[in-house]
């Protein structure tokens, strides 16, 4: 349960590292008119919707591989973001793809229900708490990067590090699951 929660808190932080500052990127980096903020945020929302639908479908097919795939997807798209954030149309494509990271949500929720045993209600509540940690951690770390003198688009690199951190936690969770299965299959002496 803890590893799944950490995967969400760290891995999802990447999306929020960018999302929090996307308005500033539109206004200060691209220097687009204020009304374009609505367009960019709507495109981001569409990415979230599509990501949630596709992520749920993938989680149904292969739960943990889907989670890994989405974290890899997130890492790659967040690495591309700083370059894509130089023009409005490429920014829109980028934020749509980053919004797709929300596909991790159904996979993590399902994983929590699978591993929580008798505490599924508590695990579901903690899942939202993990997302709130991600919503605080991503912007905080991006804010530190900006304060240190990096550009507003460097938030993509911060996000990529967080998404990759979620992938590392995924690998630890898979290793732990494999180890637990081996221990469970060893006959008692």
MODELLER restraints for C-alpha pairs under 7 A, 6 or more apart:
rsr = mdl.restraints
at = mdl.atoms
rsr.add(forms.Gaussian(group=physical.xy_distance, feature=features.Distance(at['CA:1:A'], at['CA:112:A']), mean=6.09, stdev=0.5))
rsr.add(forms.Gaussian(group=physical.xy_distance, feature=features.Distance(at['CA:1:A'], at['CA:115:A']), mean=6.11, stdev=0.5))
rsr.add(forms.Gaussian(group=physical.xy_distance, feature=features.Distance(at['CA:1:A'], at['CA:116:A']), mean=6.12, stdev=0.5))
rsr.add(forms.Gaussian(group=physical.xy_distance, feature=features.Distance(at['CA:3:A'], at['CA:169:A']), mean=6.57, stdev=0.5))
rsr.add(forms.Gaussian(group=physical.xy_distance, feature=features.Distance(at['CA:3:A'], at['CA:173:A']), mean=5.95, stdev=0.5))
rsr.add(forms.Gaussian(group=physical.xy_distance, feature=features.Distance(at['CA:4:A'], at['CA:108:A']), mean=6.58, stdev=0.5))
rsr.add(forms.Gaussian(group=physical.xy_distance, feature=features.Distance(at['CA:4:A'], at['CA:112:A']), mean=6.71, stdev=0.5))
rsr.add(forms.Gaussian(group=physical.xy_distance, feature=features.Distance(at['CA:5:A'], at['CA:127:A']), mean=6.17, stdev=0.5))
rsr.add(forms.Gaussian(group=physical.xy_distance, feature=features.Distance(at['CA:5:A'], at['CA:130:A']), mean=5.69, stdev=0.5))
rsr.add(forms.Gaussian(group=physical.xy_distance, feature=features.Distance(at['CA:7:A'], at['CA:166:A']), mean=4.65, stdev=0.5))
rsr.add(forms.Gaussian(group=physical.xy_distance, feature=features.Distance(at['CA:7:A'], at['CA:169:A']), mean=5.58, stdev=0.5))
rsr.add(forms.Gaussian(group=physical.xy_distance, feature=features.Distance(at['CA:7:A'], at['CA:170:A']), mean=6.30, stdev=0.5))
rsr.add(forms.Gaussian(group=physical.xy_distance, feature=features.Distance(at['CA:8:A'], at['CA:130:A']), mean=5.89, stdev=0.5))
rsr.add(forms.Gaussian(group=physical.xy_distance, feature=features.Distance(at['CA:8:A'], at['CA:131:A']), mean=6.28, stdev=0.5))
rsr.add(forms.Gaussian(group=physical.xy_distance, feature=features.Distance(at['CA:8:A'], at['CA:166:A']), mean=6.94, stdev=0.5))
rsr.add(forms.Gaussian(group=physical.xy_distance, feature=features.Distance(at['CA:9:A'], at['CA:130:A']), mean=4.60, stdev=0.5))
rsr.add(forms.Gaussian(group=physical.xy_distance, feature=features.Distance(at['CA:9:A'], at['CA:131:A']), mean=5.57, stdev=0.5))
rsr.add(forms.Gaussian(group=physical.xy_distance, feature=features.Distance(at['CA:9:A'], at['CA:133:A']), mean=5.48, stdev=0.5))
rsr.add(forms.Gaussian(group=physical.xy_distance, feature=features.Distance(at['CA:9:A'], at['CA:134:A']), mean=4.44, stdev=0.5))
rsr.add(forms.Gaussian(group=physical.xy_distance, feature=features.Distance(at['CA:10:A'], at['CA:134:A']), mean=5.96, stdev=0.5))
rsr.add(forms.Gaussian(group=physical.xy_distance, feature=features.Distance(at['CA:10:A'], at['CA:162:A']), mean=5.54, stdev=0.5))
rsr.add(forms.Gaussian(group=physical.xy_distance, feature=features.Distance(at['CA:10:A'], at['CA:163:A']), mean=6.70, stdev=0.5))
rsr.add(forms.Gaussian(group=physical.xy_distance, feature=features.Distance(at['CA:10:A'], at['CA:165:A']), mean=6.32, stdev=0.5))
rsr.add(forms.Gaussian(group=physical.xy_distance, feature=features.Distance(at['CA:10:A'], at['CA:166:A']), mean=5.23, stdev=0.5))
rsr.add(forms.Gaussian(group=physical.xy_distance, feature=features.Distance(at['CA:11:A'], at['CA:71:A']), mean=6.78, stdev=0.5))
rsr.add(forms.Gaussian(group=physical.xy_distance, feature=features.Distance(at['CA:11:A'], at['CA:162:A']), mean=5.44, stdev=0.5))
rsr.add(forms.Gaussian(group=physical.xy_distance, feature=features.Distance(at['CA:11:A'], at['CA:163:A']), mean=4.15, stdev=0.5))
rsr.add(forms.Gaussian(group=physical.xy_distance, feature=features.Distance(at['CA:11:A'], at['CA:164:A']), mean=6.92, stdev=0.5))
rsr.add(forms.Gaussian(group=physical.xy_distance, feature=features.Distance(at['CA:11:A'], at['CA:165:A']), mean=6.26, stdev=0.5))
rsr.add(forms.Gaussian(group=physical.xy_distance, feature=features.Distance(at['CA:11:A'], at['CA:166:A']), mean=3.88, stdev=0.5))
rsr.add(forms.Gaussian(group=physical.xy_distance, feature=features.Distance(at['CA:11:A'], at['CA:167:A']), mean=7.00, stdev=0.5))
rsr.add(forms.Gaussian(group=physical.xy_distance, feature=features.Distance(at['CA:12:A'], at['CA:131:A']), mean=6.86, stdev=0.5))
rsr.add(forms.Gaussian(group=physical.xy_distance, feature=features.Distance(at['CA:12:A'], at['CA:134:A']), mean=5.56, stdev=0.5))
rsr.add(forms.Gaussian(group=physical.xy_distance, feature=features.Distance(at['CA:12:A'], at['CA:163:A']), mean=6.58, stdev=0.5))
rsr.add(forms.Gaussian(group=physical.xy_distance, feature=features.Distance(at['CA:13:A'], at['CA:134:A']), mean=4.06, stdev=0.5))
rsr.add(forms.Gaussian(group=physical.xy_distance, feature=features.Distance(at['CA:13:A'], at['CA:135:A']), mean=6.03, stdev=0.5))
rsr.add(forms.Gaussian(group=physical.xy_distance, feature=features.Distance(at['CA:13:A'], at['CA:137:A']), mean=5.96, stdev=0.5))
rsr.add(forms.Gaussian(group=physical.xy_distance, feature=features.Distance(at['CA:13:A'], at['CA:138:A']), mean=4.30, stdev=0.5))
rsr.add(forms.Gaussian(group=physical.xy_distance, feature=features.Distance(at['CA:13:A'], at['CA:159:A']), mean=6.62, stdev=0.5))
rsr.add(forms.Gaussian(group=physical.xy_distance, feature=features.Distance(at['CA:13:A'], at['CA:162:A']), mean=5.95, stdev=0.5))
rsr.add(forms.Gaussian(group=physical.xy_distance, feature=features.Distance(at['CA:14:A'], at['CA:138:A']), mean=5.77, stdev=0.5))
rsr.add(forms.Gaussian(group=physical.xy_distance, feature=features.Distance(at['CA:14:A'], at['CA:158:A']), mean=6.88, stdev=0.5))
rsr.add(forms.Gaussian(group=physical.xy_distance, feature=features.Distance(at['CA:14:A'], at['CA:159:A']), mean=3.43, stdev=0.5))
rsr.add(forms.Gaussian(group=physical.xy_distance, feature=features.Distance(at['CA:14:A'], at['CA:160:A']), mean=5.91, stdev=0.5))
rsr.add(forms.Gaussian(group=physical.xy_distance, feature=features.Distance(at['CA:14:A'], at['CA:162:A']), mean=4.98, stdev=0.5))
rsr.add(forms.Gaussian(group=physical.xy_distance, feature=features.Distance(at['CA:14:A'], at['CA:163:A']), mean=5.20, stdev=0.5))
rsr.add(forms.Gaussian(group=physical.xy_distance, feature=features.Distance(at['CA:15:A'], at['CA:98:A']), mean=6.39, stdev=0.5))
rsr.add(forms.Gaussian(group=physical.xy_distance, feature=features.Distance(at['CA:15:A'], at['CA:101:A']), mean=6.93, stdev=0.5))
rsr.add(forms.Gaussian(group=physical.xy_distance, feature=features.Distance(at['CA:15:A'], at['CA:159:A']), mean=6.20, stdev=0.5))
rsr.add(forms.Gaussian(group=physical.xy_distance, feature=features.Distance(at['CA:16:A'], at['CA:134:A']), mean=6.94, stdev=0.5))
rsr.add(forms.Gaussian(group=physical.xy_distance, feature=features.Distance(at['CA:16:A'], at['CA:135:A']), mean=5.56, stdev=0.5))
rsr.add(forms.Gaussian(group=physical.xy_distance, feature=features.Distance(at['CA:16:A'], at['CA:138:A']), mean=5.21, stdev=0.5))
rsr.add(forms.Gaussian(group=physical.xy_distance, feature=features.Distance(at['CA:16:A'], at['CA:139:A']), mean=6.12, stdev=0.5))
rsr.add(forms.Gaussian(group=physical.xy_distance, feature=features.Distance(at['CA:17:A'], at['CA:138:A']), mean=3.96, stdev=0.5))
rsr.add(forms.Gaussian(group=physical.xy_distance, feature=features.Distance(at['CA:17:A'], at['CA:139:A']), mean=4.55, stdev=0.5))
rsr.add(forms.Gaussian(group=physical.xy_distance, feature=features.Distance(at['CA:17:A'], at['CA:142:A']), mean=5.59, stdev=0.5))
rsr.add(forms.Gaussian(group=physical.xy_distance, feature=features.Distance(at['CA:17:A'], at['CA:155:A']), mean=5.86, stdev=0.5))
rsr.add(forms.Gaussian(group=physical.xy_distance, feature=features.Distance(at['CA:17:A'], at['CA:158:A']), mean=6.72, stdev=0.5))
rsr.add(forms.Gaussian(group=physical.xy_distance, feature=features.Distance(at['CA:17:A'], at['CA:159:A']), mean=5.21, stdev=0.5))
rsr.add(forms.Gaussian(group=physical.xy_distance, feature=features.Distance(at['CA:18:A'], at['CA:155:A']), mean=5.40, stdev=0.5))
rsr.add(forms.Gaussian(group=physical.xy_distance, feature=features.Distance(at['CA:18:A'], at['CA:156:A']), mean=5.84, stdev=0.5))
rsr.add(forms.Gaussian(group=physical.xy_distance, feature=features.Distance(at['CA:18:A'], at['CA:159:A']), mean=6.51, stdev=0.5))
rsr.add(forms.Gaussian(group=physical.xy_distance, feature=features.Distance(at['CA:20:A'], at['CA:139:A']), mean=6.10, stdev=0.5))
rsr.add(forms.Gaussian(group=physical.xy_distance, feature=features.Distance(at['CA:23:A'], at['CA:37:A']), mean=6.07, stdev=0.5))
rsr.add(forms.Gaussian(group=physical.xy_distance, feature=features.Distance(at['CA:25:A'], at['CA:152:A']), mean=6.21, stdev=0.5))
rsr.add(forms.Gaussian(group=physical.xy_distance, feature=features.Distance(at['CA:25:A'], at['CA:153:A']), mean=6.87, stdev=0.5))
rsr.add(forms.Gaussian(group=physical.xy_distance, feature=features.Distance(at['CA:26:A'], at['CA:32:A']), mean=5.76, stdev=0.5))
rsr.add(forms.Gaussian(group=physical.xy_distance, feature=features.Distance(at['CA:26:A'], at['CA:37:A']), mean=6.58, stdev=0.5))
rsr.add(forms.Gaussian(group=physical.xy_distance, feature=features.Distance(at['CA:27:A'], at['CA:33:A']), mean=6.96, stdev=0.5))
rsr.add(forms.Gaussian(group=physical.xy_distance, feature=features.Distance(at['CA:27:A'], at['CA:34:A']), mean=6.84, stdev=0.5))
rsr.add(forms.Gaussian(group=physical.xy_distance, feature=features.Distance(at['CA:29:A'], at['CA:86:A']), mean=6.83, stdev=0.5))
rsr.add(forms.Gaussian(group=physical.xy_distance, feature=features.Distance(at['CA:30:A'], at['CA:86:A']), mean=5.90, stdev=0.5))
rsr.add(forms.Gaussian(group=physical.xy_distance, feature=features.Distance(at['CA:30:A'], at['CA:87:A']), mean=6.05, stdev=0.5))
rsr.add(forms.Gaussian(group=physical.xy_distance, feature=features.Distance(at['CA:30:A'], at['CA:88:A']), mean=6.70, stdev=0.5))
rsr.add(forms.Gaussian(group=physical.xy_distance, feature=features.Distance(at['CA:40:A'], at['CA:92:A']), mean=5.72, stdev=0.5))
rsr.add(forms.Gaussian(group=physical.xy_distance, feature=features.Distance(at['CA:43:A'], at['CA:92:A']), mean=6.34, stdev=0.5))
rsr.add(forms.Gaussian(group=physical.xy_distance, feature=features.Distance(at['CA:43:A'], at['CA:95:A']), mean=6.96, stdev=0.5))
rsr.add(forms.Gaussian(group=physical.xy_distance, feature=features.Distance(at['CA:43:A'], at['CA:96:A']), mean=5.61, stdev=0.5))
rsr.add(forms.Gaussian(group=physical.xy_distance, feature=features.Distance(at['CA:44:A'], at['CA:95:A']), mean=5.21, stdev=0.5))
rsr.add(forms.Gaussian(group=physical.xy_distance, feature=features.Distance(at['CA:44:A'], at['CA:96:A']), mean=4.80, stdev=0.5))
rsr.add(forms.Gaussian(group=physical.xy_distance, feature=features.Distance(at['CA:44:A'], at['CA:99:A']), mean=5.27, stdev=0.5))
rsr.add(forms.Gaussian(group=physical.xy_distance, feature=features.Distance(at['CA:45:A'], at['CA:99:A']), mean=6.71, stdev=0.5))
rsr.add(forms.Gaussian(group=physical.xy_distance, feature=features.Distance(at['CA:46:A'], at['CA:96:A']), mean=6.71, stdev=0.5))
rsr.add(forms.Gaussian(group=physical.xy_distance, feature=features.Distance(at['CA:47:A'], at['CA:96:A']), mean=4.27, stdev=0.5))
rsr.add(forms.Gaussian(group=physical.xy_distance, feature=features.Distance(at['CA:47:A'], at['CA:97:A']), mean=6.09, stdev=0.5))
rsr.add(forms.Gaussian(group=physical.xy_distance, feature=features.Distance(at['CA:47:A'], at['CA:99:A']), mean=4.35, stdev=0.5))
rsr.add(forms.Gaussian(group=physical.xy_distance, feature=features.Distance(at['CA:47:A'], at['CA:100:A']), mean=4.81, stdev=0.5))
rsr.add(forms.Gaussian(group=physical.xy_distance, feature=features.Distance(at['CA:48:A'], at['CA:99:A']), mean=4.37, stdev=0.5))
rsr.add(forms.Gaussian(group=physical.xy_distance, feature=features.Distance(at['CA:48:A'], at['CA:100:A']), mean=5.01, stdev=0.5))
rsr.add(forms.Gaussian(group=physical.xy_distance, feature=features.Distance(at['CA:48:A'], at['CA:102:A']), mean=5.35, stdev=0.5))
rsr.add(forms.Gaussian(group=physical.xy_distance, feature=features.Distance(at['CA:50:A'], at['CA:100:A']), mean=6.34, stdev=0.5))
rsr.add(forms.Gaussian(group=physical.xy_distance, feature=features.Distance(at['CA:51:A'], at['CA:99:A']), mean=6.73, stdev=0.5))
rsr.add(forms.Gaussian(group=physical.xy_distance, feature=features.Distance(at['CA:51:A'], at['CA:100:A']), mean=3.78, stdev=0.5))
rsr.add(forms.Gaussian(group=physical.xy_distance, feature=features.Distance(at['CA:51:A'], at['CA:101:A']), mean=6.10, stdev=0.5))
rsr.add(forms.Gaussian(group=physical.xy_distance, feature=features.Distance(at['CA:51:A'], at['CA:102:A']), mean=5.36, stdev=0.5))
rsr.add(forms.Gaussian(group=physical.xy_distance, feature=features.Distance(at['CA:51:A'], at['CA:103:A']), mean=4.33, stdev=0.5))
rsr.add(forms.Gaussian(group=physical.xy_distance, feature=features.Distance(at['CA:52:A'], at['CA:102:A']), mean=5.52, stdev=0.5))
rsr.add(forms.Gaussian(group=physical.xy_distance, feature=features.Distance(at['CA:52:A'], at['CA:103:A']), mean=4.24, stdev=0.5))
rsr.add(forms.Gaussian(group=physical.xy_distance, feature=features.Distance(at['CA:52:A'], at['CA:106:A']), mean=6.94, stdev=0.5))
rsr.add(forms.Gaussian(group=physical.xy_distance, feature=features.Distance(at['CA:53:A'], at['CA:103:A']), mean=6.99, stdev=0.5))
rsr.add(forms.Gaussian(group=physical.xy_distance, feature=features.Distance(at['CA:54:A'], at['CA:103:A']), mean=6.38, stdev=0.5))
rsr.add(forms.Gaussian(group=physical.xy_distance, feature=features.Distance(at['CA:55:A'], at['CA:103:A']), mean=3.79, stdev=0.5))
rsr.add(forms.Gaussian(group=physical.xy_distance, feature=features.Distance(at['CA:55:A'], at['CA:104:A']), mean=6.13, stdev=0.5))
rsr.add(forms.Gaussian(group=physical.xy_distance, feature=features.Distance(at['CA:55:A'], at['CA:106:A']), mean=6.38, stdev=0.5))
rsr.add(forms.Gaussian(group=physical.xy_distance, feature=features.Distance(at['CA:55:A'], at['CA:107:A']), mean=6.79, stdev=0.5))
rsr.add(forms.Gaussian(group=physical.xy_distance, feature=features.Distance(at['CA:56:A'], at['CA:103:A']), mean=6.62, stdev=0.5))
rsr.add(forms.Gaussian(group=physical.xy_distance, feature=features.Distance(at['CA:56:A'], at['CA:106:A']), mean=5.25, stdev=0.5))
rsr.add(forms.Gaussian(group=physical.xy_distance, feature=features.Distance(at['CA:56:A'], at['CA:107:A']), mean=6.55, stdev=0.5))
rsr.add(forms.Gaussian(group=physical.xy_distance, feature=features.Distance(at['CA:58:A'], at['CA:66:A']), mean=5.56, stdev=0.5))
rsr.add(forms.Gaussian(group=physical.xy_distance, feature=features.Distance(at['CA:59:A'], at['CA:66:A']), mean=5.53, stdev=0.5))
rsr.add(forms.Gaussian(group=physical.xy_distance, feature=features.Distance(at['CA:59:A'], at['CA:106:A']), mean=6.91, stdev=0.5))
rsr.add(forms.Gaussian(group=physical.xy_distance, feature=features.Distance(at['CA:59:A'], at['CA:107:A']), mean=5.10, stdev=0.5))
rsr.add(forms.Gaussian(group=physical.xy_distance, feature=features.Distance(at['CA:63:A'], at['CA:107:A']), mean=5.97, stdev=0.5))
rsr.add(forms.Gaussian(group=physical.xy_distance, feature=features.Distance(at['CA:67:A'], at['CA:104:A']), mean=5.82, stdev=0.5))
rsr.add(forms.Gaussian(group=physical.xy_distance, feature=features.Distance(at['CA:67:A'], at['CA:107:A']), mean=5.94, stdev=0.5))
rsr.add(forms.Gaussian(group=physical.xy_distance, feature=features.Distance(at['CA:68:A'], at['CA:167:A']), mean=6.24, stdev=0.5))
rsr.add(forms.Gaussian(group=physical.xy_distance, feature=features.Distance(at['CA:68:A'], at['CA:170:A']), mean=6.80, stdev=0.5))
rsr.add(forms.Gaussian(group=physical.xy_distance, feature=features.Distance(at['CA:70:A'], at['CA:101:A']), mean=6.19, stdev=0.5))
rsr.add(forms.Gaussian(group=physical.xy_distance, feature=features.Distance(at['CA:70:A'], at['CA:103:A']), mean=6.78, stdev=0.5))
rsr.add(forms.Gaussian(group=physical.xy_distance, feature=features.Distance(at['CA:70:A'], at['CA:104:A']), mean=6.10, stdev=0.5))
rsr.add(forms.Gaussian(group=physical.xy_distance, feature=features.Distance(at['CA:71:A'], at['CA:163:A']), mean=5.77, stdev=0.5))
rsr.add(forms.Gaussian(group=physical.xy_distance, feature=features.Distance(at['CA:71:A'], at['CA:164:A']), mean=6.86, stdev=0.5))
rsr.add(forms.Gaussian(group=physical.xy_distance, feature=features.Distance(at['CA:71:A'], at['CA:166:A']), mean=6.85, stdev=0.5))
rsr.add(forms.Gaussian(group=physical.xy_distance, feature=features.Distance(at['CA:71:A'], at['CA:167:A']), mean=5.86, stdev=0.5))
rsr.add(forms.Gaussian(group=physical.xy_distance, feature=features.Distance(at['CA:74:A'], at['CA:98:A']), mean=6.19, stdev=0.5))
rsr.add(forms.Gaussian(group=physical.xy_distance, feature=features.Distance(at['CA:74:A'], at['CA:101:A']), mean=5.68, stdev=0.5))
rsr.add(forms.Gaussian(group=physical.xy_distance, feature=features.Distance(at['CA:74:A'], at['CA:163:A']), mean=6.22, stdev=0.5))
rsr.add(forms.Gaussian(group=physical.xy_distance, feature=features.Distance(at['CA:75:A'], at['CA:160:A']), mean=4.50, stdev=0.5))
rsr.add(forms.Gaussian(group=physical.xy_distance, feature=features.Distance(at['CA:75:A'], at['CA:163:A']), mean=5.31, stdev=0.5))
rsr.add(forms.Gaussian(group=physical.xy_distance, feature=features.Distance(at['CA:75:A'], at['CA:164:A']), mean=5.90, stdev=0.5))
rsr.add(forms.Gaussian(group=physical.xy_distance, feature=features.Distance(at['CA:77:A'], at['CA:94:A']), mean=6.87, stdev=0.5))
rsr.add(forms.Gaussian(group=physical.xy_distance, feature=features.Distance(at['CA:77:A'], at['CA:97:A']), mean=6.61, stdev=0.5))
rsr.add(forms.Gaussian(group=physical.xy_distance, feature=features.Distance(at['CA:77:A'], at['CA:98:A']), mean=6.12, stdev=0.5))
rsr.add(forms.Gaussian(group=physical.xy_distance, feature=features.Distance(at['CA:78:A'], at['CA:98:A']), mean=6.80, stdev=0.5))
rsr.add(forms.Gaussian(group=physical.xy_distance, feature=features.Distance(at['CA:78:A'], at['CA:156:A']), mean=4.72, stdev=0.5))
rsr.add(forms.Gaussian(group=physical.xy_distance, feature=features.Distance(at['CA:78:A'], at['CA:157:A']), mean=6.42, stdev=0.5))
rsr.add(forms.Gaussian(group=physical.xy_distance, feature=features.Distance(at['CA:78:A'], at['CA:159:A']), mean=6.04, stdev=0.5))
rsr.add(forms.Gaussian(group=physical.xy_distance, feature=features.Distance(at['CA:78:A'], at['CA:160:A']), mean=5.05, stdev=0.5))
rsr.add(forms.Gaussian(group=physical.xy_distance, feature=features.Distance(at['CA:79:A'], at['CA:156:A']), mean=5.79, stdev=0.5))
rsr.add(forms.Gaussian(group=physical.xy_distance, feature=features.Distance(at['CA:79:A'], at['CA:157:A']), mean=5.66, stdev=0.5))
rsr.add(forms.Gaussian(group=physical.xy_distance, feature=features.Distance(at['CA:79:A'], at['CA:160:A']), mean=5.79, stdev=0.5))
rsr.add(forms.Gaussian(group=physical.xy_distance, feature=features.Distance(at['CA:81:A'], at['CA:94:A']), mean=6.01, stdev=0.5))
rsr.add(forms.Gaussian(group=physical.xy_distance, feature=features.Distance(at['CA:81:A'], at['CA:156:A']), mean=5.42, stdev=0.5))
rsr.add(forms.Gaussian(group=physical.xy_distance, feature=features.Distance(at['CA:82:A'], at['CA:153:A']), mean=4.66, stdev=0.5))
rsr.add(forms.Gaussian(group=physical.xy_distance, feature=features.Distance(at['CA:82:A'], at['CA:154:A']), mean=6.00, stdev=0.5))
rsr.add(forms.Gaussian(group=physical.xy_distance, feature=features.Distance(at['CA:82:A'], at['CA:156:A']), mean=5.77, stdev=0.5))
rsr.add(forms.Gaussian(group=physical.xy_distance, feature=features.Distance(at['CA:84:A'], at['CA:90:A']), mean=4.99, stdev=0.5))
rsr.add(forms.Gaussian(group=physical.xy_distance, feature=features.Distance(at['CA:84:A'], at['CA:91:A']), mean=5.20, stdev=0.5))
rsr.add(forms.Gaussian(group=physical.xy_distance, feature=features.Distance(at['CA:84:A'], at['CA:94:A']), mean=6.34, stdev=0.5))
rsr.add(forms.Gaussian(group=physical.xy_distance, feature=features.Distance(at['CA:85:A'], at['CA:91:A']), mean=4.63, stdev=0.5))
rsr.add(forms.Gaussian(group=physical.xy_distance, feature=features.Distance(at['CA:85:A'], at['CA:153:A']), mean=6.59, stdev=0.5))
rsr.add(forms.Gaussian(group=physical.xy_distance, feature=features.Distance(at['CA:109:A'], at['CA:124:A']), mean=6.83, stdev=0.5))
rsr.add(forms.Gaussian(group=physical.xy_distance, feature=features.Distance(at['CA:109:A'], at['CA:127:A']), mean=6.89, stdev=0.5))
rsr.add(forms.Gaussian(group=physical.xy_distance, feature=features.Distance(at['CA:112:A'], at['CA:123:A']), mean=6.12, stdev=0.5))
rsr.add(forms.Gaussian(group=physical.xy_distance, feature=features.Distance(at['CA:113:A'], at['CA:120:A']), mean=5.45, stdev=0.5))
rsr.add(forms.Gaussian(group=physical.xy_distance, feature=features.Distance(at['CA:116:A'], at['CA:123:A']), mean=6.27, stdev=0.5))
rsr.add(forms.Gaussian(group=physical.xy_distance, feature=features.Distance(at['CA:138:A'], at['CA:159:A']), mean=6.75, stdev=0.5))
rsr.add(forms.Gaussian(group=physical.xy_distance, feature=features.Distance(at['CA:141:A'], at['CA:158:A']), mean=6.94, stdev=0.5))
rsr.add(forms.Gaussian(group=physical.xy_distance, feature=features.Distance(at['CA:142:A'], at['CA:155:A']), mean=5.18, stdev=0.5))
rsr.add(forms.Gaussian(group=physical.xy_distance, feature=features.Distance(at['CA:142:A'], at['CA:158:A']), mean=5.99, stdev=0.5))
rsr.add(forms.Gaussian(group=physical.xy_distance, feature=features.Distance(at['CA:146:A'], at['CA:152:A']), mean=6.22, stdev=0.5))
